[in-house]
Each structure stands twice: as C-alpha cells, then as structure tokens.
Amino acid sequence: MSNSSTNESSIRKEVVEVWQDTVETKSAGESDNFFHVGGDSMRAIYMLVELRAKLGVAIEVEEFLACPTLGSLILIASKSSSVPD
C-alpha cells in the first residue's frame, strides 16, 4: 500500500469517526446527507473544528454546506491535506 493511499485511508477513517460522533450514530454511508441524519448548522461548525484539530485541515463552512454528504466531506478533507509533490 502506498503512503498516499495509507494517508487517504486514515483521513477517511477519521472523517467517518468525527461525522459519527457529531450526529451520534454508529453507521454512516458516503451518500448520507448531514442534515438528514441529525446534523444542524451548529453541529456542522463543531464537526469542522474537530476535523481541523484532528487532521489539520481547514474546511470552510460554505464549502461543506454546498454538498453536505459524508463522501463529499471525505473528498474535501483528502484534498485539503494533500501536499503537492
């Protein structure tokens, strides 16, 4: 397994854990909409702050709100943490 795929896997795992903690669920699918599974605007801000603290990624609230799914959040976090070669 390459270093970048290991990094992407760990980012995905962390994003899923923070998402699940935020909306208080044990399951999550990448197509889940944050607001349909119990999220609200305050929880969204909390979740983005947690991701910044745990992964060092700064995700704008507006960027998340444009497509508030778990899959989209994983993609944004992965791109935000990428270091150019």
Buried (B, 14 or more C-beta within 10 A) or exposed (E): EEEEEEBBEEBBEBBBEBBBEBBEEEEBEEEBEBBEBEBEEEBBEBBBEBBBEBBEBEBEEEBBEEEBBBBBBBBBBBEBBEEEE
